[in-house]
Amino acid sequence: MKRKTQIIAFGFDKIVTNTDGLNHTDDEYTIGHVAYDSEESIASADAIMLPSDIFEITKTHQDVYGHRYTTYQCETKKLAEREKQLYRVLDRNGWVCLFLRRLNPGGSRETRFNDLARKLVNKSFDWANSHDPFPHLRSKSDEFRAFIDDFGIAQTKLGVPFRAHGIQALATSDDVREVFAAEIGGRKFFLPLKPISRQGELADILKCAAKSILSYKKRNDLYLPQWLEAICFKNEENISSEIDALSARLDQAKLELSKWPRYKAVLTASGTLLNKVVVSVLRDFFQLNLKSEEGYIEDALIHTETGTPLFVVEIKGVNSGIKREQINQLDSHRERLGMDQHLPGLLIINDFAETPGIEARKAKRIDGQHLEHARRLNVRILRTVTLIEIMLATESRANRSELFLKACDQGSPIVALPPLA
């Protein structure tokens, strides 16, 4: 049975109020609509359709003199996420269809890239101009003739492509001087989107565009029918298996790599983020049995494997030096947890957090009275500059958890890099 092309139509709820009719199944393809604010990924699709100018927020203001002006903002995080997903589809030899409304080309470098469709247009053509609806389009491809005849009203014309090779005009003016639809390499399609004038018209436009694109690709791409998949060369199978294994290994390596830069944040973070990073270091890097009644509370307990408490831990990030009150807070938390002062406290602190450079941080001195106060309350002090040094020194050691605990136990009260054989 022939596999259908899975098409995701994204963000069309930004231009029409009713999207109920956009989901469609045909013999060759299916179209499923994903709303603009949905968290559903579009990366799994074979193809993506999206309208232009949906990521930009336009606001009109009035100054004290009554003059009106417009500001343009972009939902950058959402745009970046969807752009990444779109390129994952293209990397798998999928295709994207951009429906160009009255495209705002952007007057500055910043606004030129305020929208995903606009970014792709500006990367492919040296300019694009919006204009009033223009109906006199001439199809340059038989596969798109029905689309141009029925829905060919353009509001944006495209300029000279940056790279002529692989770019084909799909619809032009009668004198062929102006381009209103084009495609690049059978993977990026730029089609006009007329003003929607009736219920259900957008669904008809998407279905007609999907049929046109698939017919065009069938004629111009290397097209193999589904039944040929039963024929497989041995080398083809081996290489495919090798690619799958390498892809799985690459994904695992990326996941493994991502945690190492995060560990370094013990030198820059504060608040909840610092708590999360330090907890990750203690649990994942040093493989310690860390328990806390709350998710990433700033105080917790380090236990032995059998559950015996070793340290009460408190995590702090400050721009200045260590203060007496931070030591007192750890003592209070220890008491709140029902422990007495025989159980040592471990204050992990990112002090002088705004001072750049490890050596500059290490050169900062701690008030001797605060150190004496920490000794009396049985509190060890582990500065994050020392924590990083311990991590670097013990990274290749199988017993790094033991070395870490030994260094903390020997703190008097400052924890230092443990001697390594």
N, C-alpha and C positions, 0 to 999 in steps of 0.2 A: 504494500500500500504506500502510495507516494506521501512523503512528509510535507505538511503544509508550512509555508513561510509564516513565522510568528512575528507579527508587526505590533509594536506598541505605539499608540498615539498618545503623546504626552502633553499635558498642560492646556488642552483645548477648552477646559472649563474657565480659563482666563478670558476667553473671547466670546463664548456663548453661555447662556444660563442653563440650558438643558443639554446634557451629553448622553442621554439614555440610548439614543440610536446609534452611537459611535461604535459600539461593540458589534462585530460582524464576523461571520464564518462563511467562507466560500470554498470551492473545490481546491483552490490553490493556496489560499492564505486565510489567516484569521487576524482580525484587528481587535485589540483590547485597549481600552482607554485607561490611562493612569492619571489621576488628578494632580494638579500642580503641587498641592500641599501634602500629597501622599508620601509616606516613607518607603513605599515599595520601590525596589530597584528596577531600573529599565535595562540593566546590563545583560540580562539573560535573553533578550530578544534577538531575532535575526535581522530586524530592521526597526528603525525609529522614525516616526513622523512628529514634527512639532512646528508650531507657528512662531513667527518672529515677534520680538518686542514683548515678551511676557515676564522677563526677569527685572525689568526696569520699573522703578516707581517714579512717576511724574507728578509733581505738585506745583500748583499755581499759587503765588503769594502776592500780597499787595503791600508796598512800602508806605511810609508815613505821608508821602506826597500823592498817594493814590495810583502810583505806577504799578502795573502788574508785571510779574516776572516768573519764570519757570525754573525749578530745580530738578535735577535728575539724580536719582540714587539707584543703586543696584543691590539686589539680594545676593551678595558675593558668595557666601557660603553655600547657598542652595545651587547657584550657578556652577560653582566649582565641582560640587558633588555630581551633578547631572552631566557636566562636561566629561568628567572622568568615566562615567558609565557609558556615555555615548562613544567615546574613543575605544572602550573595551569591545563594543559591538563592531566598530570599524576594524579593529585589530584582528577580529575573527572573520574578516572578509564579509561582514554585513554591510548594510547600506543605510543612509539617512536621507530623509526628504524634508527639506525646509520650506515651509509655506510662507512666502514673503507677503506681508500685508503692506501697509504704508510704512516702510522701513525707515526708522530714524537712524541715519548712518553714523551719528555722533559727531559733534563739532570739535571735540578735543580727544586727546589720546585716551583719557579715562573713559569718556562716554562711548568711544568707538567699540569698547569691549564690555559694555553694560548688559549685553544680551547674548545668549548662546548662538542664535541664528546670525546675529550681526557679526559676531566674532568670526564665524566661518566665512561669511560673505567678505569681510574686510581682509581676511587672510588669502582669499582667492582672487579678488578683483580690486583694481586700484581705486575704484569708487563705486558707489551705488546711490542713486537719487530717487527720492519719493516724489510722487506727483498725483494729480487727480486720477480717478479711475479711467483707464484707457482700454477700450474694447477691441481695437483693430490689431489683433495679434495673428501672426501667420505661423502655423506649425511647421517645423523643420524636420519632424520625425513622424512617420506613419503611426507609430505606437501611441503618440500623444495627440493625434489629430482629434479624437473624440473628446479628450480632456480640454483642449484649447477651444474647440467648437462650442462646447457646453458651458465651460466655466472660465474661459480665457479672458478675464478682465484684470489687468495688471495695475498695481499701485506703486511699483518700484521697478526701475530699469537698472541693469547691471552694466558696469564699465568694462574696460579692457582687462582681460585676465592677466595675472602676474606671470603665469606659465601657460603658454598657449597649448602645449602638448597635453592631450588627454581631456581638454575642455571642449565640449560640444554644445552649440546653441540648440535649444529645443523649440524656442518660439522667439520670433523677431517681429519688428515692424514690417510693413509691406516693402519698404525700400531696403530692408535687411541692415539698416544702419544702427538700430537699437535692439538690444537683447533683453528679453523679459523672462526667459526660462533657460536653464543650462544644466549640464551634468559634468561631473569630473570623474573619469576613470570608472564609471559604472557604480560608484559608491556614494557620491554626494550629488543629490538632485536639488535644484533650486526652482521651485514652481510658484507662479503667482497665486495669491489667495484673494478672491473677489470679496467685496462686502457681503456678508451673509444677509439674505433678504427674506428667507422663509424657513419654517420649521422643517428640519430634516435635510436641508440643503448641504450642511457641512458633512453629514454622513455620506451623502452621494458624492461629494468632492473627494473624500478620502478613499472611497471604494474605487472610483474611477482612476485616481492617481495610482493606487496600488496595482490595479490591473495594467495600467500603462507602463509602470516601471518594471513589473515582472515580465511583461512581453518584450520590452526593450532589452532587458538583461538577457533574456533567453536568446534573442537574436545576436547580441553583441558580445556576450560572455561565453566562456567555455561552459557549455551546459551538458550535463550528464543526467539522464533520467534515473529515477530511483532504482529500477531493476538492475542497473549496472553496478550497484553497490555490492551485489552478490559476488562479483568478480573482484578478487583481491590478490595482488602479488605478495609473495612472502616478504620481500624487502619493504614493501609498503606497510605491511602489518607490523614488522619489526620496528621500523622507524616510528610509526604511530605509537607503539607501546613505549618506545624510548622517550618520545616527546611527552607522553602522559606522566612517565616516571620523573622526568626532569622538571615538568611543571609542578608536580606535587612537591618535589624537593625544593624548588624555587620558592613556592608559597611558604613552606616550613622555614626556609632560611630567612625570608623577609620577616616572618613572625618572630623568629629568634633575634634577628638584628634589631628590631624595633624597640626591644626592651633596654638595650645598652645605652642609647642616648638618653632614655628616660631616667636611668639611674643617676646620670650626671646632674639632674635637676635637684638633687639634695643640696647643691651649692647655690641654687638660685631661687628655689620655690619657698613659699611660706603658706601658712594656713592649711586649709583642707588638702590642697595639692601636695604640700610637703608631707603631710601625714600619709597620704596614699603612696607616695614614692618611697618613703622610709619603710613603711610596712611591706612594700614589694621587695625592697632590698633585704629586709630581715627574713622574710618568708621564702623568697625565690632564690636569692643569691646565696644567703648563708644557711638556708634550709632549716630555720629555727621554728620551734613550736610556739607560735605567737597567738595568744588568745585575747579576745576583747569582747565585751558584751555588746558593743555597738560597732557599726560598720568600720569606720576609720577614726575612732575616737583618739584623742591626742594622748591618752594614757592606756596602757595595756600591760599584759604579763607575758614574760618569756618563761616557758616551762621546759622541763626535761621531757624526754620521750615518754616517761612514765607518769608525767603530770605534776611533778614537784616544781613549785615556783622558784625561779632563779633571780629574776629582776622585775621590778615595776618600772615600766618604760613611759616616759613622757617626751613628746616631740614639740619643739618650738622653732620658729623662724623669726629673727629680729634683725633690724638694721644696725643696732648698736651692740654693746657687749652684754655679757651675762649679768642678770640682776638677781638680787637676793629673793625677790618675790617669785621668780621662776623655780627656784629650789624649794621654796615654801609650798608652792602649788603641787609639786611632786609629792612632798611629804603628806599633804592633805589628801591627795588622791590615793596614796598608799593606805592611809587610815580609812578612807571611804571604802576601799576594797577589802577591809578587814584584816590587813596585814600590819605587823609591828615593824619597828626599825631594824630588826635583825635581818629582814629581807632587804637587800640593797636596792636603791633606786638608780635608774639609768636615765639621765637627762640627755637626750640627743638634740643638739641645738645647732641650727644654721645661723651663727652669730656673724655680725658685720656683713649681712647678706648683700649690701650694695657695694662692697669693696671688691674691685676686680682683681683677679689673680690669687692663686693658692698661697704663694709665698707672702704676699701682702696680708692675707688673712691670718696666716700662722704667726706673723710678726705682731699681731694685736695681742695685748696683754689682758689678763683677767685679774680683777681686783683680788688681792690676797685675802681680804676679809671674807669675800664671797666663797673663796676656796675653802677657808677654814670652816665656814658655816656649812658647806656641803659635806665636809668630813664628819662634823658632829652629827649630821642627820643621815649619815651613811648613804650619801648620794654620789654616784660616779657621773662625770661630765664627759660626754663624747661629742666633740665638735665635728661637724660634717666634713671639714677639710681632712680630719683624721680618718673619718669613716671612708672617704674616697681612697686615702692612702692604704688603708687596710684592705679594701677591695682589690686595688691594683696589685698589692703584694701577695694576696692569697688566692687570686683568681684561678691559678692552675693547681691549687692544693685541694686534695680530696677531703682533708680535715679542716677546711676553712671555718666551719661552724665552731669547732673546738678552739681554734686559734682566736676567733672573735670573742668567744665567751671568756677565755683566759685573759685576754687583754682587758676586757671590761672588769673582770674580777680584780685585776691587779691595779686598777686605776686608783690614784691616791690624791685627790679625787679625779684628776685629769686622765682620761684614757689615752694611752700612747700606742704607737705601732708596735706590735709584739715582736720580739726577736725571733728570727727564722733561721733554722739550721741550714 
